[in-house]
Each structure stands twice: as structure tokens, then as C-alpha cells.
Amino acid sequence: MRGRGNARSSRALGVSWYPATWHPRLDMGRLHRPRSSTSHRNLPHLFLFFLFVEPFSCLASHSRATELLYSLNEGLPAGVLIGSLAEDLRLLPRSAGRLDPHSQLPERTGAEWNPPLSFSLASRGLSGQYVTLDNRSGELHTSAQEIDREALCLEGGGGTAWGGSVSISSSPSSDSCLLLLDVLVLPQEYFRFVKVKIAIRDINDNAPQFPVSQISVWVPENAPVNTRLAIEHPAVDPDVGINGVQTYRLLDYHGMFTLDVEENENGERTPYLIVMGALDRETQDQYVSIIIAEDGGSPPLLGSATLTIGISDINDNCPFFTDSQINVTVYGNATVGTPIAAVQAVDKDLGTNAQITYSYSQKVPQASKDLFHLDENTGVIKLFNKIGGSVLQSHKLTILANGPGCIPAVITALVSVIKVIFRPPEIVPRYIANEIDGVVYLKELEPVNTPIAFFTIRDPEGKYKVNCYLDGEGPFRLSPYKPYNNEYLLETTKPMDYELQQFYEVAVVAWNSEGFHVKRVIKVQLLDDNDNAPIFLQPLIELTIEENNSPNAFLTKLYATDADSGERGQVSYFLGPDAPSYFSLDSVTGILTVSTQLDREEKEKYRYTVRAVDCGKPPRESVATVALTVLDKNDNSPRFINKDFSFFVPENFPGYGEIGVISVTDADAGRNGWVALSVVNQSDIFVIDTGKGMLRAKVSLDREQQSSYTLWVEAVDGGEPALSSTAKITILLLDINDNPPLVLFPQSNMSYLLVLPSTLPGSPVTEVYAVDKDTGMNAVIAYSIIGRRGPRPESFRIDPKTGNITLEEALLQTDYGLHRLLVKVSDHGYPEPLHSTVMVNLFVNDTVSNESYIESLLRKEPEINIEEKEPQISIEPTHRKVESVSCMPTLVALSVISLGSITLVTGMGIYICLRKGKKHPREDENLEVQIPLKGKIDLHMRERKPMDISNI
């Protein structure tokens, strides 16, 4: 299809058309007639001339130059109609012989142009990638190459001049992206040069993305509240406008920060971190959270990165000593340069803020300073000069620990100088374990009795006995090594645990009988081993989340500790194999999220494992269990088990009796699943028990007044807001035998009917007609004569089914007079049939000559003996038990009766025809009396007086 219909279809797919610069009456010139064949032959040469002699600058200003602007969404499939150039240029067919006032084209003969129009791109270029142009119809469609606005505009750059068939233009507006085409309309008689602009509209097909996955922000620990710091590397979204980045948020603000977003004049949004509380690097030096960027699409798309907030140190701590005094002993024969003691102060700050220098107080005598040298960087005190005989035996060294901008910390070293004449014992170590610069390195969990070093103890004088012992705390033992003398082995006594203690310092002390002591300090540093698995704070992690959560909803942040150090204590987090695929766990941060919406009605509880794995070799892990409970929301309406309910109830059902149960369920839980039922219509008659759903009628129901009821029942749950649904209830009343037959004819016991003596046997005389308001077997009526009075009333019989009364025997002279028949009209109701009675009065006579006499006879109370017998009718109530008798006698009887009835009717018809054919005058005179009564009496007859029937 072409024309406006297709244009409307295109707009439904996201394509719009706008006339850019269309001037139909501006310099359009006269209407051109078709040229001669010579002009047609020159047309290719003219076309080549226009193509290669830079014509378009001229054509652009020609009166036939036109611009069209279309708009469509990116990402449309192939074949979507962008626009019809023929329609939008008003080149559609018109009636022959008439001129379109908006067109400058020549008049046509017929429905098509002659020669036909042709549409083509000025040159091929990129047109095959994005659009296709129908050369005949001028319809422009999307091609198989899907248009991606972001890729297209990035490729197109900053605006392209008209000149190729297809070019890309990105205008200064951030949300404008144009596809430019040059189209030629041929042949030359109708030539037009058309500029087509296609604006590509953005859709939200890109999520925000941070340029880096890890973003770091440093905040000074003394930063005041409300300090604002710009977060570098904001998220980038190739989409524009509302589909671009709109806001930022943090998953965990740690109670210390908040996030603000500022927009500059170019519309770029930058997130700012705002300090909301006092920071202390010494308490916590780092905070880790997830920053989320969200665009404004529907639904919005998200991007995230890990935001690490580092707290930078300031000089808010000063050095301090753990002890105020140390005691040092130095022997007089000590070697110059021997370290005799070391002081060490502590500063909780970092870097330059924690740099400590040591110096002597001015109170220290210069002689002590000259004898003992203090290293200002390490705090080590060394013997600087040889101890002479005049050296004091006691020195008090006051040492200051200086920090930047701090009051110095003070410690006192009391040095006792023991002057010796003989050389003290010697301790010669030979290390077995790894030793570097006087520090022995042992792996934790080394077995018991692991050797550390051999020590040789000897007296240089060779005349004193030397003893040796181990001084200090630790799982070590120094014992003589047999069979050698003066050889001692230092070994461990129990396994050591790095997590309990990492460093030990003991001393091997040798002393001789003269009281000379020598101490050799042994420093033992334990090396950590991966002997501890990560430990979750809680082995069972119980979580809750409301159903219908947003995608990628945050559940919790898992945290496990590992007592090991270094990479052995670095913990990564992983989901167990029993975890559903739509749960995600960040291996670094331990943030647990769910990527999809959860439905409590589909599954209420999730239970799966998570693992914490360290980076040791081999790695160790521990397992915790996540128990997630999905909380209910009122997202399910009450649901009836059936759309329509039908109940069958006997009439005269007592008020508030139980008619039936209306079952309804609600998949929600708690109050959201609590359902209240109410009757929308007929609430004045019916009511529902909310708890049981039992339908009841407030009053007794009468089928004869109304045989059925249609109700609408509403179920409303207890949610906020409440949801509801309705169901249709049909109540059908079953008939019970509560109405006796009503005799409509005869209408009174005082009415009578004249029966001519000439009535033939088998002729119908009259009938009893009754109705019953009940239905079914309760309305099946049987007629019977239960009492007779008169000359020979047994001459009449009644049909138990139809109530027709017929003459059984020919009337005699003695049968003249009033015959009274008491007729019982009974239904076949269950459990007890109901009946009515009526008196049928038949006056046998040739005429009615004395009505008053007949009326007097009717007024007398007849003495009638009641004959109690049930009418015989073949229809039995369905609830009665059927006797197991043979059907054959009944069939034979019915056949005989049917044959007799046919014979009787045929004979009566012949008789009547013969009588009508005779012309005897006497019979004509008595014709009115001799005509027998019809078998059926008009049912519209009402109570009437005795008829006056006489001879004319």
C-alpha cells in the first residue's frame, strides 16, 4: 500500500515526516509539455552534464530544489517505511485533463506519468547500508543494516555538507543526529533535486558505564562535615537526553557519607561525595561501597563500579614510649661499637607524620654522651669509647623521641658499668634455622623439637666453670648436647601459632663462678602459613526481601575474616553450586544481589550456600548458608474456584438455610490473602458467611414467584490497596408440590350443560380443565369421577388424562333429567399429591324450558356417595419405585384403544356427512338440538347462567 496509510503505519513504528522548506507556488514556472524525441535522446547527455559539472550548488537554489525532513527511532528492523517522496512532494496520480495546482509537472493522460517518474540517489555512497529507495514509487525504507544512533553519529562526526548521496550529520545539539541524502527526480521534464534529512531519534539501548571498575577517593581524616569531593571518572552513557545518566547513588553509605549530583551548563552530571561525620584514620582507614549510575529510561538501566574511599593521614598523633625506664649493664671489657640497648617510640600516624628522631636531653652530661652514642634514627645506643678506669659506674641517659610538631616523649636508660679484670665467658652461636641479621625465621606449625641453633659456651681464662641457662618467655628449650661438653642445643618445645604471637625474644646467659654474666639475645620471627580458613561472622545468614523487587536488588554484604596475613588472609566470595543462577555475589566486596524479580507465590524460601576462599596455597575455604525469605506483597487478586457457580435449591427452603459454599482462594499470605465475600446485587435476599463462604437466603423462596436468581459475588482481600474479583452465582429453585390443581372449567358448581338425548355413545359432552402452578410431576394432572347423582349418571365417563367427559351408553327416555358428577382433579406430587374437586352438572333434555327449575335442583345439596379410587394414568412420578412387571399387556391395551379411537372417529365423520346430505324438513327443524356438542369447550368461557335452548 502507498500514500497516507503507509505514512500512518510508519509513525506507529517511530517514523515521523516533517516538510522542511516546501514552497509550491514560488517560481514554479509554467506547466511543461512533453518534449520531442530529440529531447529524449539528449536526456542522458544532460544528466551526465549535471552530475560532473558541479551542478548541485545551482540546483539547490533552483525553484525545483526541495527539502524533506523525516524522523525515526534507531534500531528499527528492515523494511519500515520512512516516507513516500512521491506523496510528500505531491507527485501522486491525478485525473486526466486536470492540473494539480500544487505541482509544476505537466498534465498526464491516465493514471501514470508518461514517461514514468524515476527516483534515484545522486550517488551510491552509504545508502545501501541504512536506507533503500524504490526507484518507481519513491518510497524510502530502512535497510537490513540496523541504524545505531550512537555508532552512526560517532562515525559521522561534526556535520557534513550536501554533496554525496548519503552522509552523516551530528548537529551541535547533543541529541540531534541526521542522515542526509540527495535524491534526483527524473526524467528531465520533471526534474527535481531533493534534499532529504532523516533525524535519528535516540532510544534507551545503552546502560551507563564507568570508564574504570575501581574508583578511589581520598579524604583527609580532619575533613569537616559537609566537605564535598568530586568523584572522578563519572559514568558515560552513549544515549542522550533523558536516556543519559540522570542520577547516582551508593549501596552503602556507612553512616559517614552521602552523595550529591551537580549539573553544569552543558548538562553533564558529576557525582560529589559529601562527608557527614567525623573521620579517624587510626580507627578506620578505608571505606568500600558500590556506586551506581542510573539513566532516565523506562525501565532505567544501571551501571556500577567499586568506590574505595581512603582516609588520608594527618599529624594528629605524637610519639610515645611504652616504658618510662630501662636498665642496661655494660662490662668494662666490652668492645667499642657494641650495641648495649635500644629505645623505640610509637607514632600511630603514617609516613612523614610518623617520623621519629631520637636525641639526648640537655640534662645528660657530656661525658655520658661521649661514652654512649645514640643513633637519632634507630634509637640504638652503642659503646662509643673504650671504658677506662676513670669511667663512672652509673650513667643516667635521658632520651627524647621527637615528632613533627609534637612535645617529645621521654625515656630514661640507666646504664651500669661493671669493670672486669678477667674476660667474661664467651657464647658462640651456630644457627641451624634461617637467620638474617640476628633474627631467626621459623614457620608456624613447625613440629616439636625443631632445632634452632647450637651454642658453644667457654671460659677464655680456662680456669672457671661456666654455667648456661635460657632467659625469656617462649616455647623454647636450651639443653646440653651429649656427648659434647659446653655444647647446648636451642629447640622448640611445642608448635607455634603465628596468629597468637609472631615474635619472640629470648637470651642465652652464661656465667662463671666469679659472677661474670654474658647474655646473647636471640630474636625469633614466625612466618605465617595458610593454616586458617576464612570464618563467616554468621554460619546462617537469614535475609528477607519483598517480592516484585527491582532488578539487581541489594540483599546483603557478606563478611568473613581470616586470621592469616598477607594474601593468605585475603578472602574471595563465591556462590555454592546449589544457588539459583539469578543470584550474584561480588567476589571482592561480598555484595549479594538478585538480578530478577522474585515471586513469593512461585517460591517463598531460598536456601543455598556461599563460600569464602582465601588466597593461600593451597587455598582454604569455609561455607555459610543463606536463608532468604520472600515477603508477601498484595499482587494477587482473590480467585474463585469456578467462574460460575450453580446451586439447585428446593423451593420453600427455610430462611438462612445453607444453599452452598462459594470457594475462593488468594495466593498471597497473611492479611493480603484474607478474603471477604459480599453479595453485590440481591443483598436484601441473600447473604454470605465470610468465614465459611456459605451462601444463605434471608427469606423462604417460592418458585412460583421467581424460579431462578442470578447473583454477583465480590471477593475483596485485606491488602493495601485491596484487590478484588467477582463471580456469577445462579440459583435454580426446584419445585415441590405446594399448589393443588386449579379448576378453570367449569368455573362453578352451579353451572350446567344441556345434553341432547340424541347424543351418540362415545361423543364428547364436555370437559374439566385444570392447571397446576407446580412443574414436572407435581403439575401432572389426573381426572376421576368420585361421586355420581342422577337417573343414570354411570352413562358418563371422564378421560383421566385430558378431563374430557364422554357419553358411554345411548340415552333412554328414563335418562331425562339432571346428572351430577363429582370430579376429583389430582396432581402427581411427591410425597403427597394434592387435589381439588368440582361438580359437573349435565341436564339431559331436548331443550331448556324452565331455567328456574334447573337452578332449584342445583341449589339442593346433592346426596352423592364418594367413590374413593385413584385415577389411572400411565405417567408415574420419577421418584416412585417402578414395579418389575411385563410391558406386553400395556402395549396390547394401548394398541386396542388406539385402533378403536381411529374407527370411532372415522364412523362419526361418515355419519355427520350423511346427515348433512339429507333434506328432510323435520330433521331440519330440530337441527340445532340434534347437533352434538364439540369435544372441546372454549377455554375462555367464564361463569355463565343456564342457557335457554328451545326449538325455533
N, C-alpha and C positions, 0 to 999 in steps of 0.2 A: 504494500500500500504506500501511497505517496501523499504529499500535501500536508494539511494541518493535523490530520490524525496521527501521522508519524511524528510530528513535532511534539504533540502532547505525550506520546509514548516515550520520546527521548527525555522530556523533562521529568518523567517519573523515574528515570534511571539516573538522574543527576545531571542532565544536559539542559542548558538554557540558551536562548538566542536573543541577541540584542542588536538592533540596527545602529551602526556606528555613525556613519555620515552618509545619509541617503537623501539625495535631492532630485526627485523625479522630474521637476519642471525647470531645472536650471540648465540652460544651453543644451537642451536635448536635440535641437535641430528638427528638421522635417522627418517625416516617415519615409524610409528608404525603400525603393522598389528593388527587386532582384536584378542583378546586373546581367550583362550578356555573357556568352560563353567565353569571350576573350578575357573578361574579368575573372572568370573561374580559372582559366588557365594561368593567369598571373598571380593567383592567390598564394601558391607555395613560395614564389619568389618574394612576395610581400611579407609573408610570415618570417622567412629567413632574414629579411632585412630588419624587421622589428626585433628579432632575437639578438642579432650580433652587432647592431649599430647603436647600442646603449639607449634603447628607446624608453625604458620604463620611467625614467625621470620625467619624460614628456607625457607619457600615458597617465602618470599619477595625477597630473593636473588637468587632463583631458576631461571633457564633460561626461565621458562614459566611465571614468575611473570610479570605483565604488569600494567602500569598506564594510565588512560584516564582522560582528563580534559575537562569538559563541562562548559558552561557559559549561564545563563538565567536571565531574569528580574524577580524581585519579583512581586508578585500579579498576576501571570498568572492563568487562570482557569484550572480546572481538564482536563486531557487527552492530554495536549500539549506534543508532542514528544521531549524529551531531547536528545536522541541519541539511536542508534542501536548498541549494543555491538557486535552482530554478524558481522555487516558490518564494524565497526571501528576496530575490531580485525581480519578482513579479513577471516571470517569463512563462507562466502556466498557459496551457492552450486556451483559446477563446473562440467564440463562434465566428464562422466565416463571414467576411464582409463587414465586420465591425472593428473598430480601433480601440485598443486599451488605452485610456487617457494617461495611464501611469507608465507606459512603455514607449520607447523610441524605436521599437523594432517594426519591420514592415508588416503589412497586412498579409495574413495567411489564408489559404484556401483549404479548409478541412481542419482536422484536429491536430495536425503535426506541422512543424515548420518545414519548409521546403526551400533550400536544402535543410536537413535536420541540424539542430544545435549540437555543439560538441564542447565539453568541459575538460580542461586539462591543466595540470600544474606546469608552471613556466619552465621548470627543470626538475629532475628527479630528486636529487639530494637525499634528505632523510625521510621523505614522505612514506616510503614503503615500511618504515619502522613503526609509525604511530597512527597514520590515517590512510584511508583508501577513498578515492574519488571515483564515482561512477561517471564515465565519460558521456553517457547518453542522458541520464536523468539529473545529473548534477548533485546527487545525494552524497554527503560526506559521512563516513562511518569510522568507528575505531577499528584498528587493525589487530592482528594477532599479538603484536608486541604491546604488552600491558604498559600503560603510562604510569610511571612512578614519578610523582612531582618532585620529590627530593633529589633523585638521581638526575632528572631532566634539568632542573634549574641549576644544579651544581655543574652539570656539563655545559649548559647554555651560557653561563657567565653573566655579564652585565649588559645585556641589550644588544640586539643585532639589527642592522639596517635592513630595509626591504631590498631584496636582490636575488635570493635563492628561492626555490620552491618551498622549502620548509626551513625555519630557523627557530632558535630558542631565545626568548627574551625574559630576563628577570628584572622587573622594574625596581625602582628604589624602595617601593613598599615591600616589606618582608613577606607578605602573604600573597604577592602577585607573581604569577608565573605564566608566561604567554608562549603559545606555539604559533608562529607566523607563517602564512602560506601566501603565495602569489598564484592566482588562478586566471587562465585565459578562457574567454568565451568566444568560440568560432562557429561558423566561418566569418570571413572579414565583414560581410554585410551587417552582421550583428555584433561585431567585435566589442568586447569589454575586457578591461583589465581590473580584476577584483582583488583587493587585499583582504585576507581572512585572518582574523585574530581569534585564537582559541585560548581562553583563560582556564588554566588548570586549577581547580579548587582542591584544597587540602582536606584529607580525611585523617582521622587519628589512627594511623597504621604504624607508628613508631613509639616505643616506650622511652622515657627519659633514661639516659645512660651517663654515669660518671666517667670522666676520662681515666681515672685510676680507681682501683678496687680498695686501696688503703689510703685514707686521708688523715694527716696528722696536724694537730693544732697545739701550739704551746701557749700555756697561760702561766704568768708569774704567780707564785704562791701568795704574794701580797696584793694580788689584783683586787680592787674594791668591788663591792656588789654593783651590778649593772654595767660592768665593763663589757664592751662589745668588741668581738673579734671576727673579722670576715673569714669565712671558710673558703679557702682556695679550691680550685677545681670544681666549680659548680656543675650541675648536671646539664647535659646538652640533649635537646630533643629536635630532630630534623623537622618535625611538624611546626606549624606556625599558629599564631593567634591563640584561641582558647585551647587548641590541641597541643600547645607547647607547655613547658614547665610552668606550673602555677603556684605550687607551694612545696615546702619542705617540712619534715618532722623527724624526731628521734624516737627510736623504740624505747630507749631507757634514758631518762634524764638524770638519774642517780640523785635526785633531790638537790642537785647543786647547779644545774644549768637549765637554760631554756633556749628556744630557737626563735629567731625573728627573720623575716624576709623583707628586703628592701628592693624597690623597683626604680631603676634610673629612667632618664628621659627617653632612652631608646627601647624601653620595655623589658630590659634584661633584669632578671631577678637574682639577687645574691643572698645566700643564707648567712646570717650572723649568729655567732654563739654568744650568749649573754650569761655572765656569771651571776648566780642567785644566792651564793653562800660563801662563807669564809673557807679558804683553801689552806691546806698544810701539807707540803710535800713530804715532810717526815712521817705524817700519818698515812697518806696515800699519794703516791706519785704518778698515778695514771688512771684514767677512766676510759672504758671502751664501750661504744654503743654502735648502733646501726643508723645511718642517716638515710632517709627515704625521700626521693623526689617523686612528685605526683603531677601528672598533667591534668588538663581540664576536660578530657574527652568523656564520653559516656558509652561504656564504663571507663573510668580513668585507668591509665596504665602507670605502672610503678617502676622505678629503678632504685637500686640501693648500693651502698658502699659502707665499708667499716670505717668508723670515725674514732681515732685514738686521740684522746685529749691528754697531753703530757703536762705535768705541773713542773715548771722550771724553778730552780732553787734560787733563793736569795740568802744573804748572810744574816739569818735570824737566830743562829746558834753560835756559842763560843766554846773554845776548848775546855775540857775538864779532865782531871785525873781521878781514877777510881780509888787510889790510895793517897794518903797525905804524907807518908813517910816510908822509906825503905832502908834496910840495914845492909851494909856491904863490908866484907872482910877482905883485906889485901895483905898478902905476905910480903915480907921485906925483900925476898929474893925473886919477886915477880918480874917477869920480862917486860921491858918497855914496849908499849903498844898493845899490851894485853887488855881486852875489854873487861872491866870489872863490874859494870852494871849498865842498865838501860832503862830510861823512863819513856813512857808513851802516853800521850794525852789523846782524847777522843773529841771529834767535832762532827756533829750529825749532818752538817751541810755537805755540799758536793763541790768538786772542782776547786777553783781558786778560793771559794768561800770556806773551804775546809783545810786550807794550807796552814800548817803549824810550824813555827820555828821555836827553837829552844835556846835559852840563854841563862847565864848565872845572874843571880840577884847582885846588886851592888854591895850587899852585906857580906858576900863571900870574900874572904881575904885573898889577896893576890897570890900568896904562897900556895893556897889550895888550887887556885886557877892554874898556876904554873905546873902543879904536880898532876892534876887530873884534867884532861881535855874533854870538853863537851861538844859533841857534833850537833850543830844547830839544826840540822835537817832530820837526823835519825834519833836523836836523844841518847846516843850511846856514849858512855863515859869510859875513857881509856886511860891507862897509865902513861903519862906523857914524859916523865923523867924517872931516872933510877932513884929508888928510895935510899936515902942516905941515913947516916946515924943521927943527924940533927932533925930529921923529919918528925913532925908531931904525930902522935899515935892516934889522934882522933880529929876528924875533919867533918865539919857540917856544911854540906853543899845545898844551898837553896836554889832550885831550878825553876825557871819561869817558862810556861807554854804560851806563846804569843799567837793570836789570831787576828785577822784584819778587822780593825775597829772594835776590838774586844779588850776587856780587862784581863791581864794574864792570869792563868791558873798556876798554882804554886804547889810544889812537892819538895820534900827535904830528903836528901840522901846522907845518912850517917855512915861515914867510911872509917872503919877501924884498921889501923896498920899494925900488923904483927911482925915484929922484927925477928928474924931467924938467923941462927948461925949456921945450921946444917940445912941441907937441901931437903925439901919435903918429898913424900912418896910421889911416884910417877904413875899415871894412868895412861896406858897406850891402847886406844881402841882399834879394832879391825871389824869393819862393818860387813855384815852378810846381806842385809836388806839394802834396798836402793837408798843412797844417801847423797844429798846435794847441799853444799854449804852448811853442813852441820844439822840438816833436817833429814830425818829418816821417813820415807814414804812407805806406808803399808796399805794394802787393800783391806777394806772391811770384809768381815766374814772369813778372814784368814783362819785356818784351823788352829786349835790349841797347840801350844809348844812350838809356835813358829819362831825360829831363831832370828834375832835382830843383829847382834854383834858379839864379838869376843873382846874381853878386856884383860890386858896383862897388867898386873899390879906389882910394882917392885920398889925397893928402897935403894936410892942411889948410893947411900952410905954403906949399904950392905951389912949393917950391924943391928938393924932394928927389925922387929917383927911388924909386919904391915897387915892390918885387917881391912876388910872391904864390906860395904853394905849399900843398899839401894834406897835412895831418899826420894819421896814424892808419891803421889797417888796415881794409880793406873793398873790395868790388868797385865802387869809385868812381873818377872821374877829374875833375880840375879843369883846364880848358884855356881859353886866351884865345878870346874870341868875336869873330871877324873880322866886319866891318872896323872894329869899335869898339876904342878904346883903354881900358885899365883895366876892361874888362868880361870876366868869367870865367863859364864855364858848368860847373856841377856835374852830372854824369850818371853813370849806371851803366855798368859795363864787361862784365858778364855776368849771366845770370839768377841770382836769389837764391832760396834754398830755406828756407822757414820752419822745416822740420824739422831743418835743420842749424844755423841760427843765426837768432834772432828779432830781435836788437837790435844796432845798430852806432852807434859814436860816433867821429866824425872832426872835425877842426878846420881851418878856413881861416886860414892865418897870413900876415899882411902885415908886411913890414919895409922900412925905408928905409935909405938909405946911412949914416945916422948910427947905425944899430944899434937903432933902436926897433922893437919887435915888438908886433903886435896879433893876438890869437887869437879866432876866432869858432867856438864849438863847435856842431856840427850833430849832432843825435840822430835816428837813422833807426830806426823801428819797423816791422817787416814784419807784414803782415796775412795770416793763414792762408787758404789756398784749399783746396778739396777736390781735391787733386792726388794723394792716396794712397788706394789701395783697401785694404780690410782684408786682413790676411795671417794665414792659419791657421798655427799652430805646426808642424803636420804636414800636408802635402798629401794623404797617405794615412793614414787613421785606421783601424787594424786593431783589431777588437774580437772578443771571444769571449763566449758565454753558453751555459749548459747548456739543453738542450731542456726542455720542460714547465715553463718559468719561470712565476712568478706574474704576474698581470696588472699592467700599468703598471710593469714592472721597469725599474730604472735601468740604462742602458748606459754612458754617459759624459757628461762636461761638455765641450762644445766651447769653444774659446777662440781668438779671433782678435784681433789688435792692429791699430790704425790710427794711423799717425803724425800724422794731422791732429788739430787741437784742437777743443774745444767739441763742438757737435752733429755736426760733420763727422767727429769721431773716435768717435762713439757707434755701436756695432755691434749689429745685429739679426741673428738667425739664422733660416734658413728651409730646409725640405726641398726638394730638387730634384724635378722632375716625374717622375723615374724611381723615386722612393721609394715603397714599398708604403704603403697607407693606414693600416696598423696601427702605423706608426712615428710618434712625435710628437716635436717639437722645440720647446722653450720659446724664443720669440723673444727674450726678455730675458736669461735666465740661460744659454741654450745647453745646457740639460739634455736629453739624448736618451733617450727611453724607448720601450718597445714595449708596446702595450696588450693584446696577446693572447699566448697560449701559442704558442711556436714548436716545430715538429716537425722534427727533423733528417731523419727518413725522408722527409718530404714535400719539404723543401728544406734543404740543408745550408749554402749560402753565399748571402749577400745582398751586393749591391754597388750603391750608389746615391750620388748627390751631395748635398751640403749647401752652402748659400750663406751667406756673411757679407756683409751690406749695411750701408753707413754711412748717415748721415742728411744728407749733403751734397746740394747742388743743382747739377747732377744727382747722384744717388747713384752710388757706385761699389761694386763687389762683387768677391768672389773665390770660387772654388769649390774644395772639397775632396771627396775620395772616401772614403766609409765602406765598409770591407770587414768584414762581420760573419760570423763562423764560428759555427755552432750545434754545440756539443759534444754528444757522444752520451751518453745515459743508457740503462740496460738496461730499456727499456719495451716490448720486443717479444720474444715467445716464439719459439723456433725453429718453423719452419713446414715441414711435409713437402709435397712437390710433389703427392702423392696422399694421400688419407686411408687408402686400402687399396692394398697392393702385392700382386701375384700373380706367382709365379715357377713355371715348369714346368721340372723337372729330371729327367733320366733316372735311374732307379734305379741302384744300384751306382756312383753318382757318387763320384769319389775324395775322400778326406778333404782338407779345406782347399782344395777347388776353388772357383772363383768362381761363386756362384749368381746374383748380380745386385747392382746398385748401388741403394742407398736414398738418394735425393736429398732433401736438406733445406737450407733457407735460413734466415737470420736477418737481418732488415732493419737491425739495429744494426751498429755498426762496432767495429773493434779487438777487444779481448778480449770485449766484450759480444756480438759477433757470432760468436765462436768456438764451435763446436758439437761436443759429444762424443756419440757414439751408443753405446748398450748394449742388450743383449737382456734384457728383463725376465724372461721365462719361457724355458724350454728352453735356458738358458745353458750347460748341460752338453753340449749337442749343437751349438749354433750360436754363432758369434762374428762381430763386425763390426770391420772395419778402420776406425778413427776417421778417418784422413786421407782415405781414398777413399770411405768409406761402403759398402765391398764386404762383402756377406753371404757367409759361408762356413760349411760344415758340418765339424765336427771329425772325424767318422767317416763311413764309407760308409753310404749309406741304402738300405734294402731295402723296396721297395714292398709285398712280400708280408707284411712285418711291420707296416708302417704306411704307408698310401697318401698321407697329407697331414699337414701340420703347420701350426698357427696360432701365430704368434709376436706378441708385443707389443714394439715397439722404442721406447725412450725417447731423446729428444734433449734435452740439457741444455746451455745456453750458459755462458759464462765470466763472466757478470756477478755483481755483489754487491748483492742476493741473486740467485742463479741462477734463471732461468726455464726451464720445460721443457714438452714436449708429447710425445704418443705416437702411434704409427701401428700399424695392424694389417697383418701380413705373412702371406700364405697361400702355402705351398709345396706344390705338387702334384707327386707323383712319377710320371714316365712309365714305363710298363712296357717292359722289354726281355726278350728270350726267354732267361731263365736257369733255367727249370724245364721238364724233359721231361714229357710226359704221364704221369700215374699211373693204371695199370690197377686199377680196383676190382673188376671181374668179368670173367673168373674170377679168383679170388684166388690160384690156384696152378696151376703147370704139371702138377700131379699130379691135379687134379680132372678128372672126365669126366661125360658126359651120355649117357643112353640115348636112341637114336633108333629108333623103331619102323619096320620095313620098310614098313609100310603108309602111311607119311607121304606125303602127296600132293606132287607137284612145286609149287614156289612157296610152300610153307608155311615159316614161320619156325621155325627149330630152336633157336637160342639167340642170344646177343648178346655182344659185347665192349663193356664200358662203362669209359670212362676220363675223367679230369678233368685240367685243367691250371691251375695256380695263377696263371699269367700272365693278361693281359687282351688284348682286341682280337684282332688276327690272330695274336698269339702264343698264344692259347688256342683257336684254331680247329683242331679235330682231324679227321684223316682216317684211315680204317682200310683196310688192304690185306692180302691173304694173300700172303706172300712164300715160303712153303715148304709142301709137302704130302707126306703119307705115309699109305698105306693101300690097300685094294683099289681103290677108285675115288674118291680124295678130290676130284677135279675136279667131282664132283657138287654140291659146296657152293660157294656164293659169299657174299661179305660186302658189305654196303652201305657205300661209303666215307664216307658222312655219318653214319649212325646207328650203324654197327657191328653191325647185325642180320645174322645168318647164316641163309640160306635154302637149301632143297633145290632144285637146279636141274633134276635129272632123276629119274625114278622109280627106286627102289632095286630091284636084281635079287637073285637068290639068291646071286650071286657077290659082292655088296657087303657080306655079313655080316662083321663084324669091327671092329677099331679103326681109325678115321680120325683122323689128326693134322694139324692146320692151324697153321702158324706165322704169327701175325697181327702185323703191324707197325702200331703206333699212333704217328702222326707229327703234330706241330703245324705251323703255317704261319709260324713265327717268322722274323724277319729280323735279321741277314743269313743266319743258318744255322738251318734247322729242327732241332728235337730230336725224338727218338723213343724209344719203348720197344717191347719185343716180349713176346708171351705165347703159350703153347701152348694151343690149344683141342682137347680130346680128345672125339671123338664115337664112341660104341660102338653100332654098328648091330646090333640083335638084338631078338628078341621079348621077352626078359626077361634079367635078370642072374642067372645061376645059379651062377657061380663068380667071386666078387669077387677072390679071391687071384690068379686067372689074369689078370684085367684089371690088377691092381696090378703084377704082374710085367712085363706089357707096358709099363706106364707108366714103370717104373724103367729100362727099357732106353733107351740113348741113341739117339734116332731118327736115321736117316740121311736127312736132308732136304736137298734141293738148294734153295739160296736163289735165289729169282727176284727180281732187282733191278728193280723197276718202281715208279714213283711212283703213288700213289693219285690218281685223277681226281676233283677236287672243283671245283664251279663258283665257290667263293669264293676269290678271289685276294687276296693282301696288297695293301694300298693303295699300298705303295711300289714295287710291281713295275710294269714298263712294260707297258701294255696293247697287245696286238697289234692292228693295224688289220685285222681280219677281219670278214667279214659276220656279222651276228647271226641271219640267217634260218635256217641249218641247225640252230643251237642251239635256236631256238624250235620248229622242227618236231619235233626229237627229244624235247624236253620234252613236247610235246603228245601224241605217241605213247605215251610212258611213262605219262603221267597217265591216258590212256584205257585202257591195258592194266591199270593198277593197279585202276581202278574195276571193270572187267569181272571181274578175278580175285577181288576181294573179294566182288562180288555172287554169283559162282558158288560160292565157298566157303560163303557163307551159305546158299544154297539146298541145297547138298549136305548140310550139317550138319543142316538142318531135316528133310530127307528121311530121313536115317539115324536121327534121334531118333524119327521116326514109325513105324519098323518094329519088330516084336515077336518077331524070330526068336530062339529060345533060344540057339543057338550064338554068335550075334553078341553076345548079352547076356553070355555067359560071357567073351568076350575084349574086353569093352567098355573095360576100364581100359587095355589095351595099345593099342587102336586109336585112342584119343583123341590127336590130335596135340598137341604142346607149344604153349603160348601163345607169341605173338610176342614178348612181353616177359618177361624173368625178373625176379623180385623183386630190387630193387637192395639189399635188406637182407640178402641171402644172404651168408654168410661161408664160409670154407673148410670143406668137408664131405667125408665119406667116400663111397665109391661106394654108390649106392643099391641096395637089394635089391628089385627089381621082379619079381614072379612071378605066375603065374596063381592065382586063388583057387580 
